Amino acid sequence: MNEQEKNVLEIIDKMKDEIIQFHQKIVQIPSENPPSQYKEIAKFTKAKMQELGLNPKLKRNNVIGELGGEDGKSLIFYGHMDTVETFKGWTKNPFGGEHINDKIYGRGSSDDKSCVTAELFAAKALQQAGVELHGKLTIAAVIDEETGGLRGIEYLLDKNIIQGDSCLLGDAPAENPIGYTGGAIFATFTINGKQAHGMNAPDVPEPYRNEYSGINAIQRMVKLMNFLIELKEELNKNETKYPMPPGLPSKISDLNLAEIHGGNKISIVPGKCFLHCSINTIPEQNVMPIKERILEYVERMKEEDPLLDITVQMPIVFDPGLIDENSEFATAVQHSIRSVYGEPRKVATFIPTTDAHWFQEKGIETILIGSIRPENKVHAEDEFVYVKDLINLTKIYALTALNYLK
């Protein structure tokens, strides 16, 4: 570690209290998705970027700042400001930002406001250290990740509001750089039946049907669900060869039947049924054959049941992402992690869905690093982040920019 790196790390250590206080404030601002009310947190984040001289732009409540110049390589820092809902069962105030026993509690404290805090204070540390970046650093604090990223990073990349050679993306486990990401399919199935009296005109086969008979949407969805459960069992047999961060058990492809709605009363044939499910694959398994298999099965269902009225929507479909561990960017990230932890860490895999694929589809080399640990209760009650992880993440962001944009 050279003197400039040591100086940056020392500056971040001295900013610890300031980082904690800022993180408490950003956690105290609700930004649940849904209902997707982002104006307050976007205004708060933009104000911090203005204070740091990052010349921020506000695009659909996404906040983008810049540091450095146009000559040389370009690096993107990414963190997302939206969170899942708070749900029930909290023993702490989900918007309290309480600092207890070196933990900061609150919805989004780990996923993913920790990365927004880290990228901002990494930029501040680089400025205070007098680091001259030979290239452009873009700091992105985005929305909409929890519902697919279409109004967030996908919009920013599609409109060329953000461009770069490489991206250090938050929203990931702590300590290990994530270079291998899984593929995903988000699917919604809608079956339209025919509402009728469930005891007088139920859904019955020929020759007992007549023009008043119902068409049971839930009954038909059960058949599809049975197929999806069989598909899940097959997917679970595929295990990745890549290492996983400590404590994360999901080394296999999987399918989650996530949400179902249908029917309204015991005496009525249900006229509609919705099913939402997600599929996540290991890095070695592409998703297109899975998508095609699902669509083929739906077509067979239609052939076998002339009364079936089904619609399939797959708004999110993407294949896994892989990196070259010996690339210049990967080397810079690994060097930064080694400097912070005092030892190298294996490049690992992370199967849950993130916004990484939007960058990868644009040819932007992407590595993930975050603050998530299994015990952080991400997406559950009493979510928290360790202060140590928040500070270390800030250091990793700063050193990566320093080493990559030499």
C-alpha positions in Angstrom: 0.0 0.0 0.0 1.5 3.3 -1.0 1.4 6.6 0.9 -1.5 8.0 -1.1 -3.7 5.0 -0.3 -2.8 5.2 3.4 -3.7 8.8 3.4 -7.2 8.1 1.8 -7.8 5.4 4.4 -6.8 7.6 7.3 -9.1 10.4 6.0 -12.1 7.9 5.9 -11.3 6.7 9.4 -11.4 10.4 10.6 -14.8 10.8 8.9 -16.3 7.9 10.7 -18.7 9.9 12.9 -19.7 12.1 9.9 -20.4 9.0 7.8 -22.5 7.5 10.6 -24.6 10.7 11.0 -25.2 11.0 7.3 -26.2 7.4 7.1 -28.6 7.7 9.9 -30.3 10.7 8.1 -30.6 8.9 4.8 -32.1 5.8 6.5 -34.6 8.1 8.2 -36.0 9.2 4.8 -38.7 6.7 3.6 -38.1 5.5 0.1 -40.2 2.3 -0.1 -40.8 0.8 -3.5 -43.8 0.7 -3.8 -45.2 3.4 -3.3 -42.1 4.9 -5.0 -42.1 8.3 -3.4 -38.5 9.5 -4.0 -38.6 13.3 -4.1 -37.3 13.8 -0.5 -34.4 11.3 -0.7 -33.4 12.5 -4.1 -33.4 16.1 -2.9 -31.3 15.1 0.2 -28.8 13.1 -1.9 -28.5 15.9 -4.5 -27.8 18.4 -1.8 -24.9 16.3 -0.5 -23.5 16.0 -4.0 -23.7 19.7 -4.4 -21.9 20.2 -1.1 -19.1 17.9 -2.4 -18.9 19.8 -5.7 -20.0 16.9 -7.8 -22.3 19.0 -10.1 -25.3 16.7 -9.7 -28.0 16.2 -12.2 -31.5 15.0 -11.3 -33.1 12.7 -13.8 -36.5 11.1 -12.8 -35.4 11.2 -9.2 -32.1 9.5 -10.0 -29.1 11.6 -8.8 -25.9 11.6 -10.8 -22.6 13.4 -9.9 -19.2 13.5 -11.5 -15.6 13.9 -10.5 -12.5 14.1 -12.6 -12.2 14.8 -16.3 -13.0 13.3 -19.7 -9.5 12.0 -20.6 -8.7 8.4 -19.7 -10.9 5.6 -18.5 -14.4 6.1 -16.9 -15.7 4.4 -13.7 -19.2 4.3 -12.4 -20.1 4.0 -8.7 -23.6 2.6 -8.1 -25.9 2.5 -5.2 -29.7 2.4 -5.1 -31.9 4.6 -2.9 -35.2 2.7 -3.0 -36.0 0.0 -0.6 -38.6 -2.8 -0.1 -41.6 -2.0 2.2 -41.2 -2.1 5.9 -43.8 -4.9 6.5 -44.6 -5.9 10.1 -42.7 -7.3 13.0 -40.1 -4.6 13.6 -38.9 -4.1 17.2 -37.0 -1.0 16.1 -38.3 2.1 14.2 -37.8 1.2 10.5 -37.1 4.8 9.8 -35.2 5.6 13.1 -31.7 5.1 11.9 -30.8 4.1 15.5 -27.1 3.5 16.2 -26.8 0.7 18.7 -23.8 -1.5 19.4 -22.0 -0.5 16.2 -25.0 -1.3 14.1 -27.3 1.2 12.3 -30.9 0.0 12.1 -33.6 0.8 9.6 -35.1 -0.2 6.2 -32.4 0.2 3.6 -29.6 0.6 6.1 -27.8 -2.3 4.4 -29.8 -2.7 1.1 -28.8 -0.4 -0.4 -28.4 3.0 1.2 -25.1 1.8 2.7 -23.7 1.9 -0.9 -25.1 5.4 -1.5 -23.4 6.6 1.7 -20.2 4.8 0.8 -19.9 6.2 -2.7 -20.5 9.8 -1.6 -17.9 9.7 1.2 -15.5 7.8 -1.0 -15.7 10.8 -3.4 -15.2 13.2 -0.5 -12.1 11.3 0.8 -10.5 11.4 -2.7 -11.1 15.2 -2.8 -9.7 15.8 0.7 -6.6 13.6 -0.2 -6.0 15.8 -3.2 -6.2 12.8 -5.6 -6.1 13.8 -9.3 -8.2 11.2 -11.2 -7.0 10.6 -14.8 -10.5 9.8 -16.1 -14.1 10.4 -15.1 -15.8 9.1 -11.9 -19.6 9.0 -12.1 -21.5 8.6 -8.8 -25.0 7.3 -9.4 -27.7 7.1 -6.7 -30.6 5.5 -8.4 -34.2 4.4 -7.9 -36.4 1.6 -8.9 -34.0 -1.3 -8.3 -36.4 -3.2 -6.2 -38.9 -3.4 -9.1 -36.5 -4.1 -11.9 -34.7 -0.9 -12.6 -36.7 0.2 -15.6 -37.1 3.8 -14.3 -33.7 3.8 -12.7 -30.4 2.6 -14.2 -32.0 1.1 -17.3 -33.4 4.6 -18.2 -30.1 6.3 -17.5 -28.1 3.9 -19.6 -30.6 3.7 -22.4 -30.6 7.6 -22.7 -26.8 7.7 -22.4 -27.1 9.9 -19.3 -24.6 7.5 -17.7 -21.7 6.0 -19.6 -18.6 4.2 -18.5 -15.9 1.5 -19.1 -16.5 -0.1 -15.7 -18.9 -0.1 -12.8 -18.4 -0.9 -9.1 -21.9 -1.8 -8.1 -23.2 -2.0 -4.5 -26.2 -4.1 -3.4 -24.1 -7.2 -2.7 -22.4 -9.2 0.1 -19.6 -7.7 2.1 -15.9 -8.5 1.8 -15.9 -10.7 -1.4 -15.8 -9.1 -4.9 -18.7 -10.5 -6.9 -17.7 -11.2 -10.5 -20.1 -14.0 -11.4 -23.8 -13.2 -11.4 -26.8 -15.4 -12.1 -29.5 -14.9 -14.7 -33.1 -14.3 -14.0 -36.7 -14.4 -15.3 -39.5 -12.4 -13.7 -42.8 -13.9 -14.9 -46.5 -13.0 -14.4 -49.2 -15.4 -15.5 -52.8 -14.2 -15.8 -55.7 -16.7 -16.3 -59.1 -15.3 -17.2 -61.9 -17.7 -16.4 -65.7 -17.2 -16.1 -67.4 -16.2 -12.8 -70.5 -18.2 -12.0 -72.3 -19.7 -9.0 -69.9 -22.2 -7.5 -72.7 -24.6 -6.5 -75.2 -24.1 -9.2 -73.0 -23.6 -12.3 -69.6 -24.9 -11.4 -66.7 -25.7 -13.8 -67.6 -29.2 -15.0 -66.6 -31.3 -18.0 -68.7 -32.3 -21.0 -71.4 -33.4 -21.3 -72.4 -31.7 -18.1 -71.4 -28.1 -19.2 -73.8 -25.6 -20.6 -73.6 -21.9 -21.5 -73.9 -20.9 -17.8 -71.1 -23.1 -16.5 -68.1 -21.4 -14.9 -64.5 -21.5 -15.9 -62.3 -21.9 -12.9 -59.2 -19.7 -13.2 -57.5 -21.0 -10.0 -58.0 -24.6 -11.0 -56.2 -24.0 -14.2 -53.4 -22.1 -12.5 -52.8 -25.1 -10.2 -51.9 -27.1 -13.2 -49.3 -24.5 -14.3 -48.0 -24.3 -10.7 -47.5 -28.1 -10.6 -45.4 -27.8 -13.7 -43.4 -24.9 -12.2 -42.8 -26.9 -9.0 -41.4 -29.8 -11.1 -39.2 -27.2 -13.0 -38.0 -25.9 -9.6 -36.9 -29.4 -8.6 -34.9 -29.8 -11.8 -33.3 -26.3 -11.4 -32.2 -27.2 -7.8 -30.0 -30.0 -9.2 -27.7 -27.4 -10.8 -24.9 -26.2 -8.4 -22.4 -23.5 -9.3 -18.6 -24.2 -9.3 -17.9 -20.6 -8.2 -17.3 -19.8 -4.6 -20.0 -18.1 -2.5 -19.5 -15.4 0.1 -19.6 -16.7 3.7 -23.0 -17.6 5.0 -24.9 -17.5 1.7 -26.3 -20.9 1.0 -27.9 -20.4 -2.5 -25.4 -22.2 -4.8 -28.2 -23.6 -7.0 -30.6 -22.4 -9.6 -34.1 -21.9 -8.2 -37.7 -20.9 -8.8 -39.8 -18.9 -6.4 -43.6 -18.9 -6.5 -43.8 -15.4 -5.1 -47.3 -14.1 -5.2 -50.8 -15.4 -6.1 -54.2 -13.8 -6.2 -57.6 -15.2 -7.3 -61.2 -15.7 -6.4 -63.4 -13.7 -4.0 -65.9 -16.0 -2.3 -66.4 -19.7 -1.5 -69.6 -19.8 -3.4 -68.3 -18.3 -6.6 -66.3 -19.8 -9.4 -63.1 -17.6 -9.6 -63.0 -15.6 -12.8 -59.4 -14.5 -12.6 -56.1 -15.7 -11.1 -52.7 -14.0 -11.1 -49.3 -15.7 -10.4 -46.0 -13.9 -10.0 -42.8 -16.0 -9.9 -39.1 -15.4 -10.3 -36.4 -17.7 -11.6 -32.7 -17.2 -10.7 -30.0 -19.3 -12.3 -26.4 -20.0 -11.4 -23.7 -18.3 -13.6 -23.3 -21.5 -15.7 -26.9 -21.7 -16.7 -28.5 -19.5 -19.4 -32.1 -18.6 -19.0 -33.4 -18.6 -22.6 -34.0 -22.4 -22.7 -35.9 -22.1 -19.4 -38.1 -19.3 -20.9 -38.8 -21.3 -24.0 -39.7 -24.4 -22.0 -42.2 -22.4 -20.0 -43.8 -20.9 -23.1 -44.0 -24.3 -24.8 -45.8 -25.8 -21.8 -48.3 -22.9 -21.8 -49.0 -23.7 -25.5 -49.6 -27.3 -24.6 -52.0 -26.3 -21.9 -54.0 -24.2 -24.5 -54.1 -27.2 -26.9 -55.4 -29.5 -24.2 -58.0 -27.0 -22.8 -59.9 -24.9 -25.3 -61.4 -22.9 -22.4 -58.0 -21.7 -21.2 -57.4 -18.0 -21.5 -53.9 -17.3 -20.3 -51.5 -14.4 -20.7 -47.7 -14.6 -20.0 -45.6 -11.6 -19.3 -41.8 -11.7 -18.8 -40.7 -8.1 -18.3 -37.3 -9.1 -16.9 -35.2 -11.8 -18.7 -31.4 -11.8 -18.6 -28.5 -14.2 -18.8 -25.7 -14.6 -16.2 -22.7 -12.3 -16.1 -19.0 -13.3 -16.0 -15.8 -11.3 -15.6 -12.2 -11.7 -16.5 -10.4 -11.8 -13.1 -7.2 -10.6 -14.7 -8.6 -7.5 -16.3 -7.3 -4.0 -15.3 -10.6 -3.2 -13.4 -10.8 -6.6 -11.6 -7.1 -6.2 -10.6 -7.9 -2.7 -9.2 -10.9 -4.0 -7.2 -8.9 -6.9 -5.8 -6.0 -4.7 -4.8 -8.4 -2.4 -3.0 -10.0 -5.2 -1.1 -6.6 -6.6 -0.1 -5.6 -3.2 1.1 -8.7 -2.8 3.3 -8.8 -6.4 4.7 -5.1 -7.1 4.8 -5.5 -10.3 2.7 -6.9 -11.2 -0.7 -10.5 -12.4 -1.1 -11.8 -14.8 -3.7 -13.9 -13.5 -6.6 -17.3 -15.0 -5.8 -20.8 -15.4 -7.2 -24.1 -13.8 -6.2 -27.3 -15.3 -7.6 -30.0 -12.8 -6.4 -31.2 -10.2 -8.9 -29.5 -6.9 -9.0 -29.1 -4.0 -11.5 -25.7 -5.4 -12.7 -27.2 -7.0 -15.8 -28.2 -3.5 -17.2 -24.5 -2.5 -17.2 -23.3 -5.9 -18.5 -25.8 -5.6 -21.4 -24.1 -2.3 -22.4 -20.7 -3.9 -22.3 -19.7 -2.2 -19.1 -17.5 -4.4 -17.0 -19.2 -4.8 -13.6 -18.1 -6.0 -10.2 -20.2 -6.0 -7.1 -19.3 -5.3 -3.5 -21.6 -4.3 -0.7 -22.4 -4.5 3.0 -24.8 -7.4 3.1 -24.3 -10.3 5.5 -26.8 -13.1 6.2 -27.6 -11.7 9.7 -28.4 -8.2 8.4 -32.1 -9.2 7.8 -32.2 -7.6 4.4 -35.9 -7.4 3.2 -37.0 -8.5 6.7 -37.7 -6.9 10.0 -35.0 -5.1 12.0 -32.7 -4.6 9.0 -29.3 -3.2 10.1 -25.8 -2.6 8.8 -22.6 -3.0 10.7 -20.7 0.4 11.0 -17.5 -1.5 10.3 -18.9 -2.8 7.0 -20.1 0.7 6.1 -16.6 2.2 6.7 -14.8 -0.6 4.9 -17.2 -0.3 1.9 -16.3 3.4 1.7 -12.6 2.6 1.7 -13.1 0.0 -1.1 -15.0 2.5 -3.3 -12.3 5.1 -2.7 -9.3 2.9 -3.3 -10.8 1.4 -6.5 -11.2 4.8 -8.0 -7.7 5.7 -7.0 -6.2 2.5 -8.4 -8.3 2.3 -11.6 -8.2 6.0 -12.6 -4.5 6.4 -12.1 
